[in-house]
Amino acid sequence: MVRALAAVNLAAIERNCTRLAAEGPALCAVVKADAYGHGAVPCARAALAGGASWLAVATAAEAVELRAAGIAGTPILVMGALTRAEAAAARGAGADVVAWTEDLIDWMAGLGGGRIHVKLDSGMGRLGTRDPAQADLLAAAVRAAPGCELVGAMTHFATADDREDPFFGEQLERFAAWAAGYGDLVVHAANSAALLRDRRAHFDLARCGVAIYGLDPFGRDPAARGLEPALELTSWVAAIKPCAPGESAGYGRRFIAESPTRLGVLPIGYGDGWRRALTNNADVLVDGRRRRLVGTVSMDNVTVDLGPDTTVRPGAPATLIGGEITAEEVARRLGTINYEVTCGLLARVPRHYHRDGVPAAP
């Protein structure tokens, strides 16, 4: 028994990718940030088995990791900003890169060339050029650069996950007008939310991250989108102790019992990525029943209120994410998004891979 475990169902990732690929455009599985905390290499393999034909990452090092694991032949898109050295690493990995200034184009040409996507900032306000005319000049520069190949035209939506915000439509119109001149390229804009929200955003390729892991891009209910959560976070009851009225648990005495009860101690805390902001603000399934997390979340332990007449015994299983407790529920309690919850799980929590309960190699 380990103190905490993140079990990842690769079969669920495959099924999620099959479901997303059926929407129409080619599927690019985004496996940056260690596949949103799920494990980049095993999740990339599962995504490809489920129908993805591209992979995307944020950094050159992430692309190098995938190639070193034997993932060859599949296009990998490095979407983030790169230094000259990182551009060389991306080219060495045979990865596509994204340009919004001439510097990257010059670097790639100096390295012997490479596959390049030009990015229009249609409203995200981060990477990319805001000026369509400048984007056209960059595209022409790529085509003229020795050894370089212009592969794609892309953008990134800012509010696709908010169905009430009209800015999504404004971005879509702005990008579509510019991309109409690049029908010979791979045109791509959709993230998970845009893919599920509006067919006009599909173009040639959809870059899906959160949804391939069975997380709802709209932050509500994965099942309503036909998605299966792939990750379950578990621990166990390491100790049980009585707690009389007036007695407390944890740093700062942020839980003081008002009536007799019993407390269960789980060996998981913010050192594992279970956030301190969940203090007195989360439920845990213990022996399959919801129990309230009480007291301050510490680095290595949390306590749950088992009730005065509990039949729970030390060693009982505890589920922090899984079953009826979704990452979306945890995110709402934290005031954040579901994929920050999974990205925040730290390396001290081992990942166990399985396929519908059958152990699988990572």
SEZA-986011 format. One record per residue (C-alpha): residue in one letter; x, y, z. Coordinates in steps of 0.2 Angstrom, whole numbers. Each point is the difference from the previous one (the first is absolute). Example, Ala and Ser with C-alpha at 12.3 -4.5 7.8 and 13.67 -1.06 7.14 Angstrom:
2
<rest=A&east=62&north=-22&up=39>
<rest=S&east=6&north=17&up=-3>
***
This chain:
362
<rest=M&east=0&north=0&up=0>
<rest=V&east=7&north=17&up=-5>
<rest=R&east=-5&north=16&up=10>
<rest=A&east=-8&north=8&up=-16>
<rest=L&east=-3&north=-6&up=-17>
<rest=A&east=-6&north=7&up=-17>
<rest=A&east=-7&north=-14&up=-10>
<rest=V&east=-2&north=4&up=-19>
<rest=N&east=-11&north=-10&up=-11>
<rest=L&east=8&north=0&up=-17>
<rest=A&east=-15&north=-8&up=-8>
<rest=A&east=-11&north=15&up=5>
<rest=I&east=12&north=11&up=-8>
<rest=E&east=-1&north=-10&up=-16>
<rest=R&east=-19&north=0&up=0>
<rest=N&east=0&north=19&up=3>
<rest=C&east=11&north=2&up=-15>
<rest=T&east=-11&north=-11&up=-10>
<rest=R&east=-15&north=11&up=5>
<rest=L&east=9&north=16&up=-4>
<rest=A&east=7&north=-6&up=-17>
<rest=A&east=-18&north=-4&up=-5>
<rest=E&east=-4&north=19&up=1>
<rest=G&east=8&north=2&up=-17>
<rest=P&east=17&north=8&up=-1>
<rest=A&east=17&north=-9&up=3>
<rest=L&east=4&north=-1&up=18>
<rest=C&east=15&north=7&up=8>
<rest=A&east=2&north=-6&up=18>
<rest=V&east=8&north=13&up=11>
<rest=V&east=12&north=-9&up=12>
<rest=K&east=9&north=15&up=7>
<rest=A&east=3&north=2&up=19>
<rest=D&east=3&north=-19&up=1>
<rest=A&east=-17&north=-3&up=-8>
<rest=Y&east=-9&north=12&up=13>
<rest=G&east=8&north=-11&up=14>
<rest=H&east=-5&north=-16&up=-7>
<rest=G&east=17&north=-5&up=-8>
<rest=A&east=5&north=6&up=-17>
<rest=V&east=7&north=-16&up=-8>
<rest=P&east=-14&north=-13&up=5>
<rest=C&east=-13&north=13&up=-4>
<rest=A&east=7&north=4&up=-17>
<rest=R&east=0&north=-18&up=-5>
<rest=A&east=-18&north=-3&up=6>
<rest=A&east=-5&north=16&up=-9>
<rest=L&east=8&north=-6&up=-16>
<rest=A&east=-8&north=-17&up=2>
<rest=G&east=-17&north=9&up=2>
<rest=G&east=1&north=9&up=-16>
<rest=A&east=11&north=15&up=3>
<rest=S&east=12&north=4&up=-15>
<rest=W&east=9&north=14&up=7>
<rest=L&east=8&north=4&up=17>
<rest=A&east=3&north=17&up=8>
<rest=V&east=11&north=7&up=14>
<rest=A&east=6&north=16&up=7>
<rest=T&east=18&north=-2&up=0>
<rest=A&east=14&north=-7&up=-10>
<rest=A&east=5&north=-12&up=15>
<rest=E&east=-17&north=-7&up=0>
<rest=A&east=2&north=-5&up=-19>
<rest=V&east=17&north=-7&up=3>
<rest=E&east=-8&north=-11&up=14>
<rest=L&east=-13&north=-7&up=-12>
<rest=R&east=13&north=-4&up=-13>
<rest=A&east=12&north=-8&up=12>
<rest=A&east=-14&north=-11&up=6>
<rest=G&east=-2&north=-7&up=-18>
<rest=I&east=-14&north=10&up=-6>
<rest=A&east=5&north=3&up=-18>
<rest=G&east=-8&north=5&up=-16>
<rest=T&east=-14&north=9&up=9>
<rest=P&east=0&north=19&up=-3>
<rest=I&east=4&north=9&up=16>
<rest=L&east=-4&north=19&up=2>
<rest=V&east=10&north=10&up=12>
<rest=M&east=-12&north=15&up=4>
<rest=G&east=10&north=10&up=12>
<rest=A&east=13&north=14&up=-1>
<rest=L&east=18&north=-7&up=-4>
<rest=T&east=17&north=6&up=3>
<rest=R&east=13&north=-3&up=-14>
<rest=A&east=6&north=-16&up=9>
<rest=E&east=-17&north=-6&up=3>
<rest=A&east=-4&north=2&up=-19>
<rest=A&east=15&north=-11&up=-3>
<rest=A&east=-7&north=-13&up=12>
<rest=A&east=-17&north=1&up=-8>
<rest=R&east=8&north=-2&up=-18>
<rest=G&east=10&north=-15&up=7>
<rest=A&east=-16&north=-8&up=6>
<rest=G&east=-8&north=2&up=-17>
<rest=A&east=-13&north=11&up=7>
<rest=D&east=-10&north=14&up=-8>
<rest=V&east=2&north=18&up=8>
<rest=V&east=-11&north=15&up=0>
<rest=A&east=6&north=17&up=-6>
<rest=W&east=-7&north=18&up=3>
<rest=T&east=17&north=9&up=-2>
<rest=E&east=13&north=-1&up=-13>
<rest=D&east=13&north=-6&up=13>
<rest=L&east=-6&north=-17&up=1>
<rest=I&east=-1&north=-2&up=-19>
<rest=D&east=19&north=6&up=-1>
<rest=W&east=5&north=-12&up=13>
<rest=M&east=-9&north=-15&up=-8>
<rest=A&east=8&north=5&up=-17>
<rest=G&east=17&north=1&up=8>
<rest=L&east=-3&north=-17&up=7>
<rest=G&east=-3&north=-7&up=-17>
<rest=G&east=-19&north=3&up=0>
<rest=G&east=-16&north=-8&up=7>
<rest=R&east=-18&north=-1&up=1>
<rest=I&east=-9&north=17&up=5>
<rest=H&east=-17&north=5&up=5>
<rest=V&east=-4&north=19&up=0>
<rest=K&east=-11&north=6&up=14>
<rest=L&east=-13&north=14&up=-1>
<rest=D&east=-5&north=8&up=17>
<rest=S&east=-18&north=2&up=-3>
<rest=G&east=-4&north=5&up=17>
<rest=M&east=9&north=-11&up=13>
<rest=G&east=13&north=14&up=3>
<rest=R&east=15&north=-11&up=3>
<rest=L&east=10&north=-8&up=-14>
<rest=G&east=-2&north=4&up=-18>
<rest=T&east=-1&north=16&up=-10>
<rest=R&east=-16&north=10&up=1>
<rest=D&east=2&north=7&up=-18>
<rest=P&east=-6&north=-11&up=-14>
<rest=A&east=11&north=9&up=-12>
<rest=Q&east=15&north=-4&up=11>
<rest=A&east=-5&north=-18&up=1>
<rest=D&east=-1&north=0&up=-19>
<rest=L&east=18&north=7&up=-1>
<rest=L&east=6&north=-14&up=12>
<rest=A&east=-8&north=-13&up=-10>
<rest=A&east=9&north=7&up=-16>
<rest=A&east=16&north=0&up=10>
<rest=V&east=-2&north=-18&up=5>
<rest=R&east=-3&north=-5&up=-18>
<rest=A&east=16&north=10&up=-5>
<rest=A&east=11&north=-7&up=14>
<rest=P&east=12&north=-14&up=-6>
<rest=G&east=-5&north=-17&up=6>
<rest=C&east=-16&north=7&up=9>
<rest=E&east=-18&north=-7&up=-4>
<rest=L&east=-15&north=10&up=4>
<rest=V&east=-12&north=-13&up=7>
<rest=G&east=-13&north=8&up=10>
<rest=A&east=-11&north=16&up=4>
<rest=M&east=-6&north=1&up=18>
<rest=T&east=-8&north=10&up=14>
<rest=H&east=-6&north=-3&up=18>
<rest=F&east=-17&north=4&up=7>
<rest=A&east=-1&north=10&up=16>
<rest=T&east=-18&north=-4&up=5>
<rest=A&east=-6&north=-16&up=-8>
<rest=D&east=-4&north=-8&up=16>
<rest=D&east=-13&north=14&up=4>
<rest=R&east=-15&north=-2&up=-11>
<rest=E&east=-8&north=16&up=5>
<rest=D&east=15&north=11&up=-5>
<rest=P&east=-1&north=7&up=-18>
<rest=F&east=19&north=3&up=-2>
<rest=F&east=2&north=-18&up=-5>
<rest=G&east=-10&north=4&up=-16>
<rest=E&east=10&north=16&up=-3>
<rest=Q&east=16&north=-10&up=1>
<rest=L&east=-7&north=-13&up=-12>
<rest=E&east=-5&north=12&up=-13>
<rest=R&east=17&north=9&up=1>
<rest=F&east=10&north=-16&up=-2>
<rest=A&east=-11&north=-7&up=-13>
<rest=A&east=2&north=15&up=-11>
<rest=W&east=19&north=-1&up=1>
<rest=A&east=1&north=-19&up=-1>
<rest=A&east=-11&north=0&up=-16>
<rest=G&east=16&north=4&up=-10>
<rest=Y&east=9&north=-15&up=6>
<rest=G&east=-10&north=-14&up=-6>
<rest=D&east=15&north=-10&up=-4>
<rest=L&east=6&north=-1&up=18>
<rest=V&east=-6&north=-9&up=16>
<rest=V&east=-12&north=13&up=7>
<rest=H&east=-3&north=-2&up=19>
<rest=A&east=-8&north=10&up=14>
<rest=A&east=-12&north=-11&up=10>
<rest=N&east=5&north=-5&up=18>
<rest=S&east=-11&north=-13&up=9>
<rest=A&east=-14&north=12&up=3>
<rest=A&east=-1&north=7&up=-17>
<rest=L&east=0&north=-17&up=-8>
<rest=L&east=-15&north=-5&up=10>
<rest=R&east=-9&north=18&up=-1>
<rest=D&east=1&north=5&up=-18>
<rest=R&east=3&north=-9&up=-16>
<rest=R&east=6&north=16&up=-9>
<rest=A&east=15&north=-1&up=11>
<rest=H&east=5&north=-17&up=-5>
<rest=F&east=11&north=4&up=-16>
<rest=D&east=12&north=-14&up=-3>
<rest=L&east=7&north=-4&up=17>
<rest=A&east=-6&north=1&up=18>
<rest=R&east=12&north=2&up=14>
<rest=C&east=-8&north=-9&up=15>
<rest=G&east=8&north=-1&up=17>
<rest=V&east=-12&north=0&up=14>
<rest=A&east=-14&north=-10&up=-8>
<rest=I&east=12&north=-15&up=-5>
<rest=Y&east=2&north=-3&up=19>
<rest=G&east=-18&north=0&up=3>
<rest=L&east=-1&north=17&up=8>
<rest=D&east=-15&north=11&up=-6>
<rest=P&east=7&north=16&up=-9>
<rest=F&east=-15&north=9&up=6>
<rest=G&east=4&north=-4&up=18>
<rest=R&east=-16&north=-9&up=4>
<rest=D&east=-4&north=-19&up=-4>
<rest=P&east=11&north=-11&up=-10>
<rest=A&east=-13&north=-12&up=-3>
<rest=A&east=-11&north=13&up=-8>
<rest=R&east=13&north=1&up=-14>
<rest=G&east=2&north=-18&up=-2>
<rest=L&east=17&north=0&up=9>
<rest=E&east=7&north=-12&up=13>
<rest=P&east=12&north=7&up=14>
<rest=A&east=16&north=-10&up=-2>
<rest=L&east=8&north=5&up=17>
<rest=E&east=-4&north=-6&up=17>
<rest=L&east=9&north=6&up=16>
<rest=T&east=0&north=-11&up=15>
<rest=S&east=8&north=-2&up=17>
<rest=W&east=-5&north=-10&up=16>
<rest=V&east=-4&north=2&up=18>
<rest=A&east=16&north=-1&up=9>
<rest=A&east=-7&north=4&up=18>
<rest=I&east=-17&north=3&up=9>
<rest=K&east=-1&north=9&up=16>
<rest=P&east=-15&north=6&up=11>
<rest=C&east=-3&north=19&up=0>
<rest=A&east=-10&north=7&up=15>
<rest=P&east=-9&north=17&up=0>
<rest=G&east=13&north=14&up=1>
<rest=E&east=14&north=-11&up=-7>
<rest=S&east=8&north=5&up=-17>
<rest=A&east=9&north=-6&up=-15>
<rest=G&east=14&north=7&up=-10>
<rest=Y&east=10&north=16&up=-1>
<rest=G&east=-9&north=16&up=7>
<rest=R&east=-14&north=-11&up=8>
<rest=R&east=-11&north=4&up=-15>
<rest=F&east=-11&north=-14&up=4>
<rest=I&east=-6&north=-2&up=18>
<rest=A&east=-13&north=-13&up=4>
<rest=E&east=-17&north=5&up=6>
<rest=S&east=-6&north=-17&up=4>
<rest=P&east=9&north=-17&up=2>
<rest=T&east=7&north=-8&up=-16>
<rest=R&east=14&north=-10&up=-7>
<rest=L&east=13&north=7&up=-12>
<rest=G&east=9&north=-9&up=-14>
<rest=V&east=18&north=5&up=-5>
<rest=L&east=4&north=-2&up=-18>
<rest=P&east=19&north=1&up=-5>
<rest=I&east=-2&north=12&up=-14>
<rest=G&east=2&north=19&up=0>
<rest=Y&east=5&north=15&up=-10>
<rest=G&east=18&north=-8&up=-2>
<rest=D&east=-10&north=-12&up=-11>
<rest=G&east=-10&north=14&up=-9>
<rest=W&east=-16&north=-1&up=11>
<rest=R&east=-1&north=19&up=2>
<rest=R&east=-1&north=8&up=17>
<rest=A&east=-14&north=11&up=-6>
<rest=L&east=-11&north=-16&up=2>
<rest=T&east=1&north=2&up=19>
<rest=N&east=-18&north=-3&up=7>
<rest=N&east=-5&north=1&up=-18>
<rest=A&east=0&north=-18&up=-8>
<rest=D&east=-8&north=-17&up=1>
<rest=V&east=9&north=-16&up=-1>
<rest=L&east=-8&north=-17&up=-3>
<rest=V&east=5&north=-12&up=14>
<rest=D&east=-6&north=-18&up=-2>
<rest=G&east=-11&north=7&up=-14>
<rest=R&east=-9&north=13&up=11>
<rest=R&east=3&north=19&up=-1>
<rest=R&east=9&north=7&up=15>
<rest=R&east=4&north=18&up=4>
<rest=L&east=19&north=5&up=0>
<rest=V&east=2&north=10&up=16>
<rest=G&east=15&north=10&up=6>
<rest=T&east=14&north=8&up=-9>
<rest=V&east=8&north=-10&up=-15>
<rest=S&east=18&north=-2&up=5>
<rest=M&east=15&north=-5&up=-11>
<rest=D&east=-2&north=-19&up=3>
<rest=N&east=-17&north=-3&up=9>
<rest=V&east=-18&north=4&up=0>
<rest=T&east=-14&north=-4&up=12>
<rest=V&east=-18&north=-5&up=-4>
<rest=D&east=-15&north=-1&up=12>
<rest=L&east=-6&north=-18&up=1>
<rest=G&east=-14&north=3&up=12>
<rest=P&east=-2&north=-7&up=17>
<rest=D&east=-7&north=-17&up=-4>
<rest=T&east=12&north=-4&up=-15>
<rest=T&east=3&north=-18&up=-5>
<rest=V&east=16&north=6&up=-10>
<rest=R&east=16&north=-8&up=5>
<rest=P&east=18&north=4&up=-3>
<rest=G&east=5&north=-5&up=-18>
<rest=A&east=-17&north=5&up=-7>
<rest=P&east=2&north=7&up=-18>
<rest=A&east=-3&north=19&up=-3>
<rest=T&east=-4&north=8&up=-16>
<rest=L&east=3&north=18&up=-3>
<rest=I&east=-3&north=1&up=-18>
<rest=G&east=-10&north=-14&up=-8>
<rest=G&east=-18&north=-7&up=0>
<rest=E&east=-12&north=14&up=5>
<rest=I&east=13&north=12&up=4>
<rest=T&east=6&north=7&up=-16>
<rest=A&east=15&north=12&up=-4>
<rest=E&east=-13&north=12&up=-4>
<rest=E&east=-7&north=0&up=17>
<rest=V&east=17&north=2&up=8>
<rest=A&east=3&north=15&up=-12>
<rest=R&east=-16&north=8&up=5>
<rest=R&east=4&north=-1&up=18>
<rest=L&east=17&north=8&up=-4>
<rest=G&east=-7&north=13&up=-11>
<rest=T&east=11&north=-6&up=-14>
<rest=I&east=-1&north=-12&up=-16>
<rest=N&east=1&north=-18&up=-1>
<rest=Y&east=16&north=-2&up=-9>
<rest=E&east=9&north=10&up=13>
<rest=V&east=-5&north=-13&up=13>
<rest=T&east=8&north=-14&up=-10>
<rest=C&east=15&north=10&up=-6>
<rest=G&east=3&north=4&up=18>
<rest=L&east=3&north=-18&up=6>
<rest=L&east=18&north=-1&up=4>
<rest=A&east=13&north=-13&up=-4>
<rest=R&east=-1&north=-8&up=17>
<rest=V&east=-16&north=-8&up=-5>
<rest=P&east=4&north=-15&up=-10>
<rest=R&east=-10&north=-3&up=-16>
<rest=H&east=-7&north=-17&up=-3>
<rest=Y&east=-6&north=-4&up=-18>
<rest=H&east=-14&north=-12&up=-4>
<rest=R&east=-13&north=-4&up=-13>
<rest=D&east=-17&north=-2&up=8>
<rest=G&east=8&north=-8&up=16>
<rest=V&east=13&north=-10&up=-9>
<rest=P&east=18&north=6&up=4>
<rest=A&east=8&north=8&up=-16>
<rest=A&east=18&north=4&up=-3>
<rest=P&east=4&north=19&up=0>
***
